[in-house]
Amino acid sequence: MRTDSINHWDIVAENYSEENHQGKNFHAQIYLAAVNELLGDVAGKHVLDAGCGDGFFSLELARKGALVTAIDGSDAMLNIAKRRHFHGNLQYNKMDLTGELTFENKLFDIVVANMLLMDIPEIELFIFEVARVLKRPGDFIFSITHPCFFLSDWEEDENNTKRYKKIVNYLDEGVEELNFWGKTLHYHRPLSSYMAALEKTGMYVSSFREPIPPRELIELYPEQEYHYRIPSFVVIKAKSI
């Protein structure tokens, strides 16, 4: 993985892990509900968690009975993962997610990548490698911030209510610096770029979700009601054949 991107994540790793609350912060709950729906029963499945971060989701998969291999390019993230989220069904490995993966062909039943693909500068080789290490058939499930809306600003009405977003230069690929947990890099690309990368591998999209928060979550965070109007995330299941 490109050094500049990894350096950013090494620096913010502790802040990210604390503020993510093991996937229980408001935004994570939105996309993880869709990811878990598409995963289904993982018991006994060989799962690759790519871009595992601090390992909270890897641990969740292992507790559900999956045999989990978790990989990330950040030493700091992996150190947190090994310290906080360990299990007999779970092993961690450092790996460059923009290079070739050091796994044999057709090894995994499932590859999952949460909030990864918009954080790496190149996706084609990674998606090719996913297709290579997946069994036939196999599932690739990934979540991303919604490329159409994520970096656009809300327009508010006279009551300061968020009403809509202006979409500008959606088709232009580029990189921006974000500052949620500290400075990280966000690589914008349109949905068509993700679809084209999947097509080149021969995988096909079997499920597509633009998840919204459940009502009970909005009851806890009523100021987040605007998530019903414009989705913040995309969750996709692609199949190898």
C-alpha positions in Angstrom: 0.0 0.0 0.0 1.3 3.5 -0.8 3.4 4.8 2.0 1.7 8.2 2.4 -1.7 6.6 2.9 -0.3 4.1 5.4 1.6 6.7 7.4 -1.7 8.6 7.9 -3.4 5.5 9.3 -0.4 4.7 11.5 -0.7 8.2 13.1 -4.5 8.1 13.7 -4.8 4.4 14.6 -5.4 4.9 18.3 -8.0 7.8 17.8 -9.8 5.7 15.2 -10.0 2.7 17.4 -11.3 4.7 20.4 -13.9 6.7 18.4 -15.2 3.8 16.4 -16.1 2.0 19.6 -15.8 -1.5 18.0 -18.1 -0.6 15.2 -20.8 0.8 17.5 -20.5 4.5 16.5 -23.5 5.9 14.6 -22.1 5.6 11.0 -20.6 2.2 11.4 -23.9 0.7 12.6 -25.5 1.8 9.3 -23.2 0.0 6.9 -22.3 -2.9 9.1 -26.0 -3.9 9.3 -26.0 -4.3 5.5 -22.7 -6.1 5.5 -23.9 -8.6 8.0 -27.1 -9.1 6.1 -25.1 -10.0 2.9 -22.6 -12.1 4.8 -25.3 -14.4 6.2 -24.1 -17.4 8.2 -20.3 -17.5 8.3 -19.8 -20.5 10.6 -17.2 -22.8 9.2 -16.3 -20.4 6.3 -12.8 -19.3 5.5 -13.0 -15.5 5.5 -10.4 -12.9 4.5 -11.0 -9.6 6.2 -9.0 -7.2 4.0 -8.2 -3.8 5.6 -9.1 -5.1 9.0 -8.0 -2.0 10.8 -8.1 -2.5 14.6 -9.7 -6.0 14.1 -13.1 -5.4 15.8 -15.0 -6.9 12.8 -12.5 -9.7 12.4 -13.2 -10.7 16.0 -16.9 -10.5 15.4 -16.6 -12.9 12.4 -14.4 -15.3 14.4 -17.0 -15.3 17.3 -19.6 -16.3 14.7 -17.6 -19.4 13.8 -15.7 -18.2 10.8 -12.0 -19.1 10.2 -10.6 -15.6 9.8 -7.5 -14.3 8.2 -7.2 -10.5 8.7 -4.8 -8.3 6.8 -3.8 -4.6 6.9 -0.9 -2.5 5.8 -0.7 -0.4 9.0 1.6 -1.7 11.8 -0.2 0.6 14.3 -3.6 -0.8 13.4 -2.4 -4.4 13.6 -0.8 -3.8 17.0 -4.1 -2.6 18.4 -5.9 -5.6 16.7 -3.5 -8.1 18.3 -3.8 -6.5 21.7 -7.6 -6.0 21.8 -9.3 -8.3 19.4 -7.9 -11.9 19.5 -9.5 -15.3 19.1 -8.5 -18.8 18.3 -10.2 -18.6 14.9 -8.4 -15.4 14.0 -4.9 -14.6 12.7 -3.5 -11.3 11.6 -1.0 -10.6 8.8 0.6 -7.4 7.6 0.1 -7.1 3.8 0.3 -4.4 1.1 -3.3 -4.2 -0.2 -2.2 -2.4 -3.4 0.2 -5.3 -4.3 -0.1 -9.0 -4.8 -1.6 -10.9 -1.9 0.6 -13.8 -0.6 -2.2 -16.4 -0.6 -2.7 -19.4 -2.9 -5.5 -19.4 -5.4 -9.1 -20.2 -4.4 -8.4 -20.2 -0.7 -11.3 -18.2 0.8 -15.1 -18.6 0.8 -15.6 -14.9 1.5 -13.5 -11.8 1.2 -14.9 -8.8 3.1 -13.5 -5.2 2.9 -15.1 -2.6 5.1 -14.4 1.0 4.4 -11.2 0.1 2.5 -11.4 0.8 -1.2 -11.8 4.5 -1.0 -8.7 4.6 1.3 -6.3 3.1 -1.2 -4.9 4.8 -4.2 -5.5 1.9 -6.7 -8.2 -0.7 -6.6 -7.8 -2.8 -9.8 -5.0 -5.0 -8.7 -6.6 -5.5 -5.3 -9.9 -6.6 -6.8 -8.1 -8.9 -9.2 -6.3 -10.4 -6.2 -9.7 -10.8 -4.4 -11.0 -12.7 -7.4 -7.9 -14.9 -7.5 -8.0 -16.0 -3.9 -11.8 -16.6 -3.8 -13.2 -20.1 -4.2 -15.7 -20.7 -7.1 -18.3 -19.7 -6.2 -17.2 -17.2 -3.6 -18.4 -13.8 -2.2 -16.7 -10.5 -2.1 -18.6 -8.1 0.2 -17.4 -4.5 0.5 -18.6 -1.3 2.0 -17.5 2.2 0.9 -18.6 5.8 1.5 -21.1 6.7 -1.1 -19.0 8.3 -3.9 -21.9 10.4 -5.2 -22.6 12.2 -2.0 -19.9 11.7 0.6 -17.7 14.7 -0.2 -20.5 17.0 -1.1 -21.7 19.7 1.3 -25.3 19.8 2.6 -27.5 22.7 1.7 -29.6 23.9 4.6 -33.0 25.8 4.7 -33.8 28.8 6.8 -34.3 26.6 9.9 -30.8 25.1 9.4 -32.3 21.8 8.4 -30.1 19.8 6.0 -32.2 19.5 2.8 -30.0 18.4 -0.2 -26.5 18.2 -1.5 -24.9 19.8 -4.5 -23.0 17.2 -6.6 -20.0 18.7 -8.4 -17.3 16.9 -10.5 -18.6 13.5 -9.5 -16.9 11.8 -12.4 -13.5 13.2 -11.7 -11.2 10.9 -9.8 -9.0 12.5 -7.2 -7.6 12.5 -3.7 -8.6 14.6 -0.7 -7.4 14.9 2.9 -10.0 14.2 5.6 -9.9 14.9 9.3 -12.3 12.6 11.2 -9.8 10.9 13.5 -6.8 12.9 12.4 -5.6 13.3 8.8 -6.3 10.5 6.3 -6.5 10.3 2.6 -9.7 9.7 0.7 -9.5 8.6 -3.0 -12.7 9.6 -4.8 -13.8 7.5 -7.8 -17.3 7.2 -9.3 -19.3 4.0 -8.9 -18.6 3.1 -12.5 -14.9 2.7 -11.7 -15.7 0.1 -9.0 -18.1 -1.7 -11.4 -15.5 -1.7 -14.2 -12.8 -3.2 -11.9 -15.2 -6.0 -10.9 -16.2 -6.7 -14.5 -12.5 -7.1 -15.5 -12.2 -10.0 -13.1 -15.3 -11.8 -14.2 -17.1 -11.2 -10.9 -20.6 -10.0 -11.0 -22.7 -7.9 -8.6 -25.4 -9.9 -7.0 -26.5 -7.5 -4.3 -26.4 -3.7 -4.0 -27.4 -1.7 -0.9 -27.6 2.0 0.0 -28.2 1.5 3.7 -30.1 3.9 6.0 -30.1 3.8 9.8 -32.8 1.8 11.5 -35.5 3.8 13.3 -34.3 2.8 16.7 -30.9 4.3 15.9 -32.5 7.6 14.9 -34.4 7.7 18.1 -31.1 7.7 19.9 -29.6 10.3 17.5 -32.5 12.4 16.2 -30.2 15.0 14.8 -29.1 12.4 12.2 -32.5 12.1 10.7 -31.2 13.5 7.4 -29.6 10.1 6.7 -33.0 9.0 5.4 -32.9 11.4 2.6 -29.4 10.8 1.1 -27.4 7.7 1.7 -23.9 7.9 3.1 -22.7 4.4 2.2 -22.8 1.7 -0.5 -22.5 -2.0 0.3 -22.0 -4.5 -2.5 -21.8 -8.2 -2.8 -19.9 -9.5 -5.9 -19.7 -13.2 -6.8 -16.8 -15.2 -8.3 -17.9 -17.9 -10.8 
